[in-house]
Amino acid sequence: MAVPKGKVSRARRDKRRSSVWKLQAPTLSRCTQCGELKLPHRVCSNCGFYKGKEVIKVNAE
């Protein structure tokens, strides 16, 4: 049975986990129709277009 040889200090343990908290911001791309920032491979929430085609109708308010 595997048994640790000695206690791992808090500093040593936390050093190993230090890279876990780093998050990346989502990459944004511009809509080809209206120029609004949007997530890639998603329908534009501003104009409703995806790859130059209107996918959903958006109310102009």
PQR file of N, CA, C, O and H, with PARSE charges and radii, in Angstrom:
ATOM      1  N   MET A   1       0.841  -1.186   0.000 -0.4000 1.5000
ATOM      2  CA  MET A   1       0.000   0.000   0.000 -0.0000 2.0000
ATOM      3  C   MET A   1       0.883   1.244   0.000  0.5500 1.7000
ATOM      4  O   MET A   1       1.876   1.304   0.725 -0.5500 1.4000
ATOM      5  N   ALA A   2       0.523   2.233  -0.809 -0.4000 1.5000
ATOM      6  CA  ALA A   2       1.323   3.451  -0.919 -0.0000 2.0000
ATOM      7  C   ALA A   2       1.082   4.353   0.280  0.5500 1.7000
ATOM      8  O   ALA A   2      -0.054   4.709   0.595 -0.5500 1.4000
ATOM      9  H   ALA A   2      -0.284   2.184  -1.398  0.4000 1.0000
ATOM     10  N   VAL A   3       2.172   4.714   0.939 -0.4000 1.5000
ATOM     11  CA  VAL A   3       2.097   5.595   2.098 -0.0000 2.0000
ATOM     12  C   VAL A   3       3.098   6.731   1.889  0.5500 1.7000
ATOM     13  O   VAL A   3       4.255   6.462   1.568 -0.5500 1.4000
ATOM     14  H   VAL A   3       3.095   4.425   0.683  0.4000 1.0000
ATOM     15  N   PRO A   4       2.688   8.000   2.062 -0.5600 1.5000
ATOM     16  CA  PRO A   4       3.632   9.095   1.898  0.2800 2.0000
ATOM     17  C   PRO A   4       4.753   9.029   2.930  0.5500 1.7000
ATOM     18  O   PRO A   4       4.523   8.686   4.090 -0.5500 1.4000
ATOM     19  N   LYS A   5       5.987   9.365   2.491 -0.4000 1.5000
ATOM     20  CA  LYS A   5       7.143   9.286   3.396 -0.0000 2.0000
ATOM     21  C   LYS A   5       7.122  10.360   4.459  0.5500 1.7000
ATOM     22  O   LYS A   5       7.575  10.131   5.581 -0.5500 1.4000
ATOM     23  H   LYS A   5       6.174   9.643   1.549  0.4000 1.0000
ATOM     24  N   GLY A   6       6.608  11.523   4.127 -0.4000 1.5000
ATOM     25  CA  GLY A   6       6.582  12.601   5.113 -0.0000 2.0000
ATOM     26  C   GLY A   6       5.479  13.584   4.802  0.5500 1.7000
ATOM     27  O   GLY A   6       4.886  13.557   3.724 -0.5500 1.4000
ATOM     28  H   GLY A   6       6.240  11.709   3.216  0.4000 1.0000
ATOM     29  N   LYS A   7       5.210  14.451   5.757 -0.4000 1.5000
ATOM     30  CA  LYS A   7       4.156  15.450   5.576 -0.0000 2.0000
ATOM     31  C   LYS A   7       4.575  16.453   4.504  0.5500 1.7000
ATOM     32  O   LYS A   7       5.714  16.919   4.485 -0.5500 1.4000
ATOM     33  H   LYS A   7       5.691  14.473   6.633  0.4000 1.0000
ATOM     34  N   VAL A   8       3.660  16.769   3.632 -0.4000 1.5000
ATOM     35  CA  VAL A   8       3.886  17.796   2.615 -0.0000 2.0000
ATOM     36  C   VAL A   8       3.392  19.111   3.200  0.5500 1.7000
ATOM     37  O   VAL A   8       2.230  19.234   3.588 -0.5500 1.4000
ATOM     38  H   VAL A   8       2.735  16.390   3.647  0.4000 1.0000
ATOM     39  N   SER A   9       4.284  20.088   3.258 -0.4000 1.5000
ATOM     40  CA  SER A   9       3.930  21.368   3.869 -0.0000 2.0000
ATOM     41  C   SER A   9       2.886  22.110   3.030  0.5500 1.7000
ATOM     42  O   SER A   9       2.691  21.807   1.853 -0.5500 1.4000
ATOM     43  H   SER A   9       5.228  19.988   2.942  0.4000 1.0000
ATOM     44  N   ARG A  10       2.226  23.078   3.650 -0.4000 1.5000
ATOM     45  CA  ARG A  10       1.215  23.862   2.946 -0.0000 2.0000
ATOM     46  C   ARG A  10       1.815  24.608   1.760  0.5500 1.7000
ATOM     47  O   ARG A  10       1.194  24.702   0.701 -0.5500 1.4000
ATOM     48  H   ARG A  10       2.385  23.324   4.607  0.4000 1.0000
ATOM     49  N   ALA A  11       3.015  25.133   1.939 -0.4000 1.5000
ATOM     50  CA  ALA A  11       3.663  25.888   0.857 -0.0000 2.0000
ATOM     51  C   ALA A  11       3.955  24.979  -0.339  0.5500 1.7000
ATOM     52  O   ALA A  11       3.723  25.361  -1.486 -0.5500 1.4000
ATOM     53  H   ALA A  11       3.519  25.057   2.799  0.4000 1.0000
ATOM     54  N   ARG A  12       4.459  23.787  -0.067 -0.4000 1.5000
ATOM     55  CA  ARG A  12       4.787  22.839  -1.136 -0.0000 2.0000
ATOM     56  C   ARG A  12       3.515  22.364  -1.848  0.5500 1.7000
ATOM     57  O   ARG A  12       3.480  22.252  -3.073 -0.5500 1.4000
ATOM     58  H   ARG A  12       4.647  23.477   0.864  0.4000 1.0000
ATOM     59  N   ARG A  13       2.476  22.089  -1.059 -0.4000 1.5000
ATOM     60  CA  ARG A  13       1.192  21.662  -1.624 -0.0000 2.0000
ATOM     61  C   ARG A  13       0.582  22.765  -2.486  0.5500 1.7000
ATOM     62  O   ARG A  13       0.123  22.504  -3.598 -0.5500 1.4000
ATOM     63  H   ARG A  13       2.504  22.180  -0.063  0.4000 1.0000
ATOM     64  N   ASP A  14       0.577  23.992  -1.976 -0.4000 1.5000
ATOM     65  CA  ASP A  14      -0.033  25.102  -2.689 -0.0000 2.0000
ATOM     66  C   ASP A  14       0.761  25.510  -3.920  0.5500 1.7000
ATOM     67  O   ASP A  14       0.187  26.009  -4.888 -0.5500 1.4000
ATOM     68  H   ASP A  14       0.949  24.205  -1.073  0.4000 1.0000
ATOM     69  N   LYS A  15       2.069  25.303  -3.897 -0.4000 1.5000
ATOM     70  CA  LYS A  15       2.902  25.581  -5.064 -0.0000 2.0000
ATOM     71  C   LYS A  15       2.474  24.708  -6.243  0.5500 1.7000
ATOM     72  O   LYS A  15       2.470  25.153  -7.391 -0.5500 1.4000
ATOM     73  H   LYS A  15       2.535  24.897  -3.111  0.4000 1.0000
ATOM     74  N   ARG A  16       2.120  23.481  -5.947 -0.4000 1.5000
ATOM     75  CA  ARG A  16       1.688  22.534  -6.973 -0.0000 2.0000
ATOM     76  C   ARG A  16       0.339  22.946  -7.569  0.5500 1.7000
ATOM     77  O   ARG A  16       0.077  22.697  -8.746 -0.5500 1.4000
ATOM     78  H   ARG A  16       2.123  23.119  -5.015  0.4000 1.0000
ATOM     79  N   ARG A  17      -0.502  23.564  -6.771 -0.4000 1.5000
ATOM     80  CA  ARG A  17      -1.843  23.954  -7.222 -0.0000 2.0000
ATOM     81  C   ARG A  17      -1.911  25.395  -7.735  0.5500 1.7000
ATOM     82  O   ARG A  17      -3.000  25.880  -8.043 -0.5500 1.4000
ATOM     83  H   ARG A  17      -0.290  23.766  -5.815  0.4000 1.0000
ATOM     84  N   SER A  18      -0.809  26.066  -7.829 -0.4000 1.5000
ATOM     85  CA  SER A  18      -0.814  27.501  -8.108 -0.0000 2.0000
ATOM     86  C   SER A  18      -1.356  27.869  -9.491  0.5500 1.7000
ATOM     87  O   SER A  18      -1.868  28.975  -9.666 -0.5500 1.4000
ATOM     88  H   SER A  18       0.075  25.672  -7.579  0.4000 1.0000
ATOM     89  N   SER A  19      -1.258  26.980 -10.470 -0.4000 1.5000
ATOM     90  CA  SER A  19      -1.684  27.336 -11.823 -0.0000 2.0000
ATOM     91  C   SER A  19      -3.165  27.061 -12.067  0.5500 1.7000
ATOM     92  O   SER A  19      -3.656  27.323 -13.165 -0.5500 1.4000
ATOM     93  H   SER A  19      -0.842  26.082 -10.328  0.4000 1.0000
ATOM     94  N   VAL A  20      -3.884  26.545 -11.083 -0.4000 1.5000
ATOM     95  CA  VAL A  20      -5.280  26.168 -11.268 -0.0000 2.0000
ATOM     96  C   VAL A  20      -6.187  27.390 -11.400  0.5500 1.7000
ATOM     97  O   VAL A  20      -7.176  27.337 -12.130 -0.5500 1.4000
ATOM     98  H   VAL A  20      -3.484  26.332 -10.192  0.4000 1.0000
ATOM     99  N   TRP A  21      -5.874  28.490 -10.710 -0.4000 1.5000
ATOM    100  CA  TRP A  21      -6.777  29.639 -10.650 -0.0000 2.0000
ATOM    101  C   TRP A  21      -6.761  30.501 -11.894  0.5500 1.7000
ATOM    102  O   TRP A  21      -7.652  31.333 -12.068 -0.5500 1.4000
ATOM    103  H   TRP A  21      -5.070  28.533 -10.117  0.4000 1.0000
ATOM    104  N   LYS A  22      -5.768  30.329 -12.774 -0.4000 1.5000
ATOM    105  CA  LYS A  22      -5.636  31.214 -13.934 -0.0000 2.0000
ATOM    106  C   LYS A  22      -6.701  30.890 -14.983  0.5500 1.7000
ATOM    107  O   LYS A  22      -6.682  29.816 -15.586 -0.5500 1.4000
ATOM    108  H   LYS A  22      -5.045  29.653 -12.633  0.4000 1.0000
ATOM    109  N   LEU A  23      -7.608  31.805 -15.190 -0.4000 1.5000
ATOM    110  CA  LEU A  23      -8.658  31.639 -16.183 -0.0000 2.0000
ATOM    111  C   LEU A  23      -8.380  32.534 -17.370  0.5500 1.7000
ATOM    112  O   LEU A  23      -7.774  33.595 -17.223 -0.5500 1.4000
ATOM    113  H   LEU A  23      -7.624  32.677 -14.700  0.4000 1.0000
ATOM    114  N   GLN A  24      -8.821  32.114 -18.552 -0.4000 1.5000
ATOM    115  CA  GLN A  24      -8.654  32.929 -19.749 -0.0000 2.0000
ATOM    116  C   GLN A  24      -9.981  33.577 -20.111  0.5500 1.7000
ATOM    117  O   GLN A  24     -11.043  32.968 -19.980 -0.5500 1.4000
ATOM    118  H   GLN A  24      -9.313  31.252 -18.671  0.4000 1.0000
ATOM    119  N   ALA A  25      -9.903  34.806 -20.561 -0.4000 1.5000
ATOM    120  CA  ALA A  25     -11.095  35.486 -21.030 -0.0000 2.0000
ATOM    121  C   ALA A  25     -11.508  34.874 -22.364  0.5500 1.7000
ATOM    122  O   ALA A  25     -10.647  34.461 -23.141 -0.5500 1.4000
ATOM    123  H   ALA A  25      -9.041  35.301 -20.667  0.4000 1.0000
ATOM    124  N   PRO A  26     -12.814  34.807 -22.648 -0.5600 1.5000
ATOM    125  CA  PRO A  26     -13.237  34.206 -23.914  0.2800 2.0000
ATOM    126  C   PRO A  26     -12.776  35.057 -25.093  0.5500 1.7000
ATOM    127  O   PRO A  26     -12.783  36.286 -25.027 -0.5500 1.4000
ATOM    128  N   THR A  27     -12.381  34.393 -26.160 -0.4000 1.5000
ATOM    129  CA  THR A  27     -11.959  35.073 -27.379 -0.0000 2.0000
ATOM    130  C   THR A  27     -13.203  35.617 -28.074  0.5500 1.7000
ATOM    131  O   THR A  27     -14.209  34.918 -28.192 -0.5500 1.4000
ATOM    132  H   THR A  27     -12.375  33.394 -26.213  0.4000 1.0000
ATOM    133  N   LEU A  28     -13.131  36.839 -28.523 -0.4000 1.5000
ATOM    134  CA  LEU A  28     -14.264  37.463 -29.202 -0.0000 2.0000
ATOM    135  C   LEU A  28     -13.908  37.736 -30.653  0.5500 1.7000
ATOM    136  O   LEU A  28     -12.753  38.014 -30.978 -0.5500 1.4000
ATOM    137  H   LEU A  28     -12.314  37.406 -28.427  0.4000 1.0000
ATOM    138  N   SER A  29     -14.912  37.654 -31.523 -0.4000 1.5000
ATOM    139  CA  SER A  29     -14.714  37.990 -32.930 -0.0000 2.0000
ATOM    140  C   SER A  29     -15.783  39.003 -33.330  0.5500 1.7000
ATOM    141  O   SER A  29     -16.802  39.148 -32.654 -0.5500 1.4000
ATOM    142  H   SER A  29     -15.849  37.429 -31.258  0.4000 1.0000
ATOM    143  N   ARG A  30     -15.540  39.691 -34.424 -0.4000 1.5000
ATOM    144  CA  ARG A  30     -16.493  40.700 -34.896 -0.0000 2.0000
ATOM    145  C   ARG A  30     -17.512  40.065 -35.839  0.5500 1.7000
ATOM    146  O   ARG A  30     -17.174  39.202 -36.649 -0.5500 1.4000
ATOM    147  H   ARG A  30     -14.713  39.573 -34.974  0.4000 1.0000
ATOM    148  N   CYS A  31     -18.730  40.496 -35.722 -0.4000 1.5000
ATOM    149  CA  CYS A  31     -19.792  40.048 -36.633 -0.0000 2.0000
ATOM    150  C   CYS A  31     -19.532  40.668 -38.007  0.5500 1.7000
ATOM    151  O   CYS A  31     -19.263  41.864 -38.115 -0.5500 1.4000
ATOM    152  H   CYS A  31     -19.005  41.197 -35.064  0.4000 1.0000
ATOM    153  N   THR A  32     -19.614  39.847 -39.048 -0.4000 1.5000
ATOM    154  CA  THR A  32     -19.345  40.361 -40.405 -0.0000 2.0000
ATOM    155  C   THR A  32     -20.460  41.287 -40.878  0.5500 1.7000
ATOM    156  O   THR A  32     -20.236  42.135 -41.742 -0.5500 1.4000
ATOM    157  H   THR A  32     -19.833  38.875 -38.960  0.4000 1.0000
ATOM    158  N   GLN A  33     -21.664  41.131 -40.317 -0.4000 1.5000
ATOM    159  CA  GLN A  33     -22.807  41.928 -40.737 -0.0000 2.0000
ATOM    160  C   GLN A  33     -22.839  43.303 -40.063  0.5500 1.7000
ATOM    161  O   GLN A  33     -22.933  44.328 -40.738 -0.5500 1.4000
ATOM    162  H   GLN A  33     -21.846  40.442 -39.615  0.4000 1.0000
ATOM    163  N   CYS A  34     -22.761  43.317 -38.730 -0.4000 1.5000
ATOM    164  CA  CYS A  34     -22.941  44.578 -38.002 -0.0000 2.0000
ATOM    165  C   CYS A  34     -21.679  45.053 -37.281  0.5500 1.7000
ATOM    166  O   CYS A  34     -21.627  46.200 -36.835 -0.5500 1.4000
ATOM    167  H   CYS A  34     -22.685  42.484 -38.182  0.4000 1.0000
ATOM    168  N   GLY A  35     -20.667  44.202 -37.158 -0.4000 1.5000
ATOM    169  CA  GLY A  35     -19.419  44.613 -36.512 -0.0000 2.0000
ATOM    170  C   GLY A  35     -19.427  44.503 -34.996  0.5500 1.7000
ATOM    171  O   GLY A  35     -18.467  44.913 -34.343 -0.5500 1.4000
ATOM    172  H   GLY A  35     -20.710  43.271 -37.520  0.4000 1.0000
ATOM    173  N   GLU A  36     -20.481  43.963 -34.432 -0.4000 1.5000
ATOM    174  CA  GLU A  36     -20.599  43.788 -32.982 -0.0000 2.0000
ATOM    175  C   GLU A  36     -19.690  42.645 -32.532  0.5500 1.7000
ATOM    176  O   GLU A  36     -19.500  41.674 -33.265 -0.5500 1.4000
ATOM    177  H   GLU A  36     -21.261  43.630 -34.962  0.4000 1.0000
ATOM    178  N   LEU A  37     -19.124  42.763 -31.314 -0.4000 1.5000
ATOM    179  CA  LEU A  37     -18.312  41.674 -30.775 -0.0000 2.0000
ATOM    180  C   LEU A  37     -19.220  40.520 -30.355  0.5500 1.7000
ATOM    181  O   LEU A  37     -20.267  40.735 -29.744 -0.5500 1.4000
ATOM    182  H   LEU A  37     -19.279  43.552 -30.719  0.4000 1.0000
ATOM    183  N   LYS A  38     -18.809  39.287 -30.690 -0.4000 1.5000
ATOM    184  CA  LYS A  38     -19.595  38.108 -30.360 -0.0000 2.0000
ATOM    185  C   LYS A  38     -18.661  36.931 -30.142  0.5500 1.7000
ATOM    186  O   LYS A  38     -17.489  36.989 -30.513 -0.5500 1.4000
ATOM    187  H   LYS A  38     -17.959  39.112 -31.186  0.4000 1.0000
ATOM    188  N   LEU A  39     -19.172  35.865 -29.544 -0.4000 1.5000
ATOM    189  CA  LEU A  39     -18.393  34.645 -29.390 -0.0000 2.0000
ATOM    190  C   LEU A  39     -18.276  33.962 -30.749  0.5500 1.7000
ATOM    191  O   LEU A  39     -19.232  33.977 -31.524 -0.5500 1.4000
ATOM    192  H   LEU A  39     -20.124  35.818 -29.243  0.4000 1.0000
ATOM    193  N   PRO A  40     -17.123  33.363 -31.054 -0.5600 1.5000
ATOM    194  CA  PRO A  40     -16.976  32.703 -32.359  0.2800 2.0000
ATOM    195  C   PRO A  40     -17.905  31.489 -32.485  0.5500 1.7000
ATOM    196  O   PRO A  40     -18.206  30.823 -31.495 -0.5500 1.4000
ATOM    197  N   HIS A  41     -18.351  31.213 -33.702 -0.4000 1.5000
ATOM    198  CA  HIS A  41     -19.243  30.091 -34.024 -0.0000 2.0000
ATOM    199  C   HIS A  41     -20.585  30.199 -33.318  0.5500 1.7000
ATOM    200  O   HIS A  41     -21.192  29.181 -32.986 -0.5500 1.4000
ATOM    201  H   HIS A  41     -18.106  31.754 -34.507  0.4000 1.0000
ATOM    202  N   ARG A  42     -21.051  31.406 -33.086 -0.4000 1.5000
ATOM    203  CA  ARG A  42     -22.358  31.640 -32.468 -0.0000 2.0000
ATOM    204  C   ARG A  42     -23.118  32.664 -33.319  0.5500 1.7000
ATOM    205  O   ARG A  42     -22.512  33.461 -34.035 -0.5500 1.4000
ATOM    206  H   ARG A  42     -20.557  32.233 -33.356  0.4000 1.0000
ATOM    207  N   VAL A  43     -24.429  32.632 -33.231 -0.4000 1.5000
ATOM    208  CA  VAL A  43     -25.260  33.618 -33.911 -0.0000 2.0000
ATOM    209  C   VAL A  43     -25.076  34.955 -33.218  0.5500 1.7000
ATOM    210  O   VAL A  43     -25.018  35.017 -31.990 -0.5500 1.4000
ATOM    211  H   VAL A  43     -24.921  31.985 -32.649  0.4000 1.0000
ATOM    212  N   CYS A  44     -24.983  36.024 -33.993 -0.4000 1.5000
ATOM    213  CA  CYS A  44     -24.838  37.359 -33.431 -0.0000 2.0000
ATOM    214  C   CYS A  44     -26.140  37.744 -32.730  0.5500 1.7000
ATOM    215  O   CYS A  44     -27.213  37.683 -33.330 -0.5500 1.4000
ATOM    216  H   CYS A  44     -25.030  35.974 -34.990  0.4000 1.0000
ATOM    217  N   SER A  45     -26.044  38.137 -31.471 -0.4000 1.5000
ATOM    218  CA  SER A  45     -27.249  38.500 -30.719 -0.0000 2.0000
ATOM    219  C   SER A  45     -27.771  39.875 -31.113  0.5500 1.7000
ATOM    220  O   SER A  45     -28.916  40.214 -30.815 -0.5500 1.4000
ATOM    221  H   SER A  45     -25.173  38.187 -30.983  0.4000 1.0000
ATOM    222  N   ASN A  46     -26.935  40.668 -31.781 -0.4000 1.5000
ATOM    223  CA  ASN A  46     -27.340  42.017 -32.168 -0.0000 2.0000
ATOM    224  C   ASN A  46     -28.180  42.011 -33.449  0.5500 1.7000
ATOM    225  O   ASN A  46     -29.213  42.677 -33.520 -0.5500 1.4000
ATOM    226  H   ASN A  46     -26.005  40.392 -32.023  0.4000 1.0000
ATOM    227  N   CYS A  47     -27.731  41.254 -34.465 -0.4000 1.5000
ATOM    228  CA  CYS A  47     -28.436  41.285 -35.750 -0.0000 2.0000
ATOM    229  C   CYS A  47     -29.056  39.940 -36.138  0.5500 1.7000
ATOM    230  O   CYS A  47     -29.900  39.904 -37.033 -0.5500 1.4000
ATOM    231  H   CYS A  47     -26.892  40.713 -34.407  0.4000 1.0000
ATOM    232  N   GLY A  48     -28.663  38.828 -35.492 -0.4000 1.5000
ATOM    233  CA  GLY A  48     -29.257  37.531 -35.784 -0.0000 2.0000
ATOM    234  C   GLY A  48     -28.647  36.814 -36.969  0.5500 1.7000
ATOM    235  O   GLY A  48     -29.225  35.847 -37.466 -0.5500 1.4000
ATOM    236  H   GLY A  48     -27.977  38.857 -34.765  0.4000 1.0000
ATOM    237  N   PHE A  49     -27.485  37.266 -37.436 -0.4000 1.5000
ATOM    238  CA  PHE A  49     -26.841  36.650 -38.590 -0.0000 2.0000
ATOM    239  C   PHE A  49     -25.755  35.680 -38.159  0.5500 1.7000
ATOM    240  O   PHE A  49     -25.123  35.867 -37.120 -0.5500 1.4000
ATOM    241  H   PHE A  49     -27.015  38.051 -37.032  0.4000 1.0000
ATOM    242  N   TYR A  50     -25.538  34.630 -38.969 -0.4000 1.5000
ATOM    243  CA  TYR A  50     -24.441  33.685 -38.774 -0.0000 2.0000
ATOM    244  C   TYR A  50     -23.922  33.290 -40.144  0.5500 1.7000
ATOM    245  O   TYR A  50     -24.676  32.780 -40.973 -0.5500 1.4000
ATOM    246  H   TYR A  50     -26.052  34.478 -39.813  0.4000 1.0000
ATOM    247  N   LYS A  51     -22.636  33.523 -40.389 -0.4000 1.5000
ATOM    248  CA  LYS A  51     -21.979  33.228 -41.674 -0.0000 2.0000
ATOM    249  C   LYS A  51     -22.707  33.888 -42.844  0.5500 1.7000
ATOM    250  O   LYS A  51     -22.873  33.278 -43.900 -0.5500 1.4000
ATOM    251  H   LYS A  51     -22.024  33.938 -39.716  0.4000 1.0000
ATOM    252  N   GLY A  52     -23.141  35.134 -42.655 -0.4000 1.5000
ATOM    253  CA  GLY A  52     -23.764  35.900 -43.726 -0.0000 2.0000
ATOM    254  C   GLY A  52     -25.224  35.589 -43.981  0.5500 1.7000
ATOM    255  O   GLY A  52     -25.820  36.169 -44.888 -0.5500 1.4000
ATOM    256  H   GLY A  52     -23.007  35.630 -41.797  0.4000 1.0000
ATOM    257  N   LYS A  53     -25.819  34.694 -43.213 -0.4000 1.5000
ATOM    258  CA  LYS A  53     -27.230  34.347 -43.397 -0.0000 2.0000
ATOM    259  C   LYS A  53     -28.008  34.705 -42.139  0.5500 1.7000
ATOM    260  O   LYS A  53     -27.515  34.553 -41.021 -0.5500 1.4000
ATOM    261  H   LYS A  53     -25.335  34.223 -42.476  0.4000 1.0000
ATOM    262  N   GLU A  54     -29.238  35.185 -42.342 -0.4000 1.5000
ATOM    263  CA  GLU A  54     -30.074  35.534 -41.192 -0.0000 2.0000
ATOM    264  C   GLU A  54     -30.654  34.249 -40.600  0.5500 1.7000
ATOM    265  O   GLU A  54     -31.383  33.521 -41.274 -0.5500 1.4000
ATOM    266  H   GLU A  54     -29.638  35.309 -43.250  0.4000 1.0000
ATOM    267  N   VAL A  55     -30.333  33.983 -39.363 -0.4000 1.5000
ATOM    268  CA  VAL A  55     -30.754  32.743 -38.701 -0.0000 2.0000
ATOM    269  C   VAL A  55     -31.972  32.998 -37.818  0.5500 1.7000
ATOM    270  O   VAL A  55     -32.924  32.217 -37.819 -0.5500 1.4000
ATOM    271  H   VAL A  55     -29.741  34.575 -38.816  0.4000 1.0000
ATOM    272  N   ILE A  56     -31.935  34.105 -37.061 -0.4000 1.5000
ATOM    273  CA  ILE A  56     -33.045  34.450 -36.193 -0.0000 2.0000
ATOM    274  C   ILE A  56     -33.472  35.877 -36.462  0.5500 1.7000
ATOM    275  O   ILE A  56     -32.651  36.721 -36.821 -0.5500 1.4000
ATOM    276  H   ILE A  56     -31.162  34.740 -37.061  0.4000 1.0000
ATOM    277  N   LYS A  57     -34.745  36.146 -36.289 -0.4000 1.5000
ATOM    278  CA  LYS A  57     -35.269  37.502 -36.455 -0.0000 2.0000
ATOM    279  C   LYS A  57     -35.043  38.267 -35.143  0.5500 1.7000
ATOM    280  O   LYS A  57     -35.374  37.780 -34.062 -0.5500 1.4000
ATOM    281  H   LYS A  57     -35.412  35.460 -35.998  0.4000 1.0000
ATOM    282  N   VAL A  58     -34.483  39.455 -35.261 -0.4000 1.5000
ATOM    283  CA  VAL A  58     -34.232  40.294 -34.085 -0.0000 2.0000
ATOM    284  C   VAL A  58     -35.070  41.554 -34.232  0.5500 1.7000
ATOM    285  O   VAL A  58     -35.027  42.216 -35.269 -0.5500 1.4000
ATOM    286  H   VAL A  58     -34.215  39.851 -36.139  0.4000 1.0000
ATOM    287  N   ASN A  59     -35.833  41.888 -33.193 -0.4000 1.5000
ATOM    288  CA  ASN A  59     -36.655  43.087 -33.221 -0.0000 2.0000
ATOM    289  C   ASN A  59     -35.783  44.323 -33.217  0.5500 1.7000
ATOM    290  O   ASN A  59     -34.870  44.438 -32.400 -0.5500 1.4000
ATOM    291  H   ASN A  59     -35.868  41.350 -32.351  0.4000 1.0000
ATOM    292  N   ALA A  60     -36.056  45.253 -34.124 -0.4000 1.5000
ATOM    293  CA  ALA A  60     -35.302  46.510 -34.188 -0.0000 2.0000
ATOM    294  C   ALA A  60     -35.974  47.505 -33.240  0.5500 1.7000
ATOM    295  O   ALA A  60     -36.999  48.103 -33.569 -0.5500 1.4000
ATOM    296  H   ALA A  60     -36.798  45.160 -34.787  0.4000 1.0000
ATOM    297  N   GLU A  61     -35.379  47.670 -32.063 -0.4000 1.5000
ATOM    298  CA  GLU A  61     -35.967  48.592 -31.086 -0.0000 2.0000
ATOM    299  C   GLU A  61     -35.045  49.748 -30.826  0.5500 1.7000
ATOM    300  O   GLU A  61     -35.369  50.629 -30.030 -0.5500 1.4000
ATOM    301  H   GLU A  61     -34.547  47.184 -31.796  0.4000 1.0000
TER
END
